[in-house]
């Protein structure tokens, strides 16, 4: 996968999981509670994945800080 495709996929995943999280927060019942929990876990997972796509890998990349 290209880096741009991964970024788009992670952003889409975050939007969808956030939408499901908000929608299930308004409902009641065991099914909504379970779906709400899994949507929250998915949001955290997509957020971490999204964060990591913007981080340089290895020592080959130079740091933005000057030491």
C-alpha positions as a printed Julia matrix, in Angstrom:
67×3 Matrix{Float64}:
   0.0    0.0    0.0
   1.16   3.5   -0.77
   1.68   5.86   2.15
  -1.09   8.17   0.91
  -3.52   5.24   0.77
  -2.65   4.24   4.33
  -3.23   7.79   5.53
  -6.61   7.9    3.78
  -7.59   4.51   5.19
  -6.68   5.5    8.75
  -8.56   8.8    8.48
 -11.64   7.03   7.11
 -11.44   4.43   9.87
 -11.25   7.13  12.52
 -14.26   8.98  11.07
 -16.38   5.82  10.83
 -15.47   4.56  14.3
 -16.11   8.0   15.8
 -19.51   8.12  14.1
 -20.42   4.67  15.43
 -19.14   5.68  18.87
 -21.34   8.81  18.91
 -24.38   6.96  17.5
 -24.17   4.12  20.02
 -23.7    6.57  22.9
 -27.29   7.7   22.35
 -28.78   4.21  22.45
 -29.54   1.83  25.25
 -29.25  -1.91  25.56
 -26.63  -4.6   25.63
 -26.01  -4.57  21.87
 -25.28  -0.82  21.81
 -23.0   -1.15  24.82
 -20.96  -3.88  23.12
 -20.79  -2.02  19.81
 -19.87   1.19  21.66
 -16.98  -0.57  23.39
 -15.62  -2.04  20.15
 -16.01   1.28  18.32
 -13.95   2.96  21.06
 -11.25   0.33  20.75
 -11.25   0.74  16.97
 -10.96   4.52  17.31
  -7.91   4.16  19.55
  -6.38   1.64  17.15
  -6.94   3.81  14.09
  -5.61   6.85  15.98
  -2.37   5.07  16.88
  -2.01   3.76  13.32
  -2.65   7.27  11.94
  -0.08   8.77  14.31
   2.53   6.2   13.31
   2.1    6.92   9.59
   3.47  10.42  10.16
   6.5    9.3   12.2
   9.89   8.77  10.56
  11.19   5.21  10.64
  14.72   4.25  11.59
  17.83   6.34  11.91
  18.01   7.18   8.2
  15.65  10.12   8.69
  16.96  13.3   10.22
  15.35  14.71  13.34
  13.48  18.0   13.2
  15.21  19.09  16.39
  18.68  20.53  16.27
  20.92  19.22  18.97
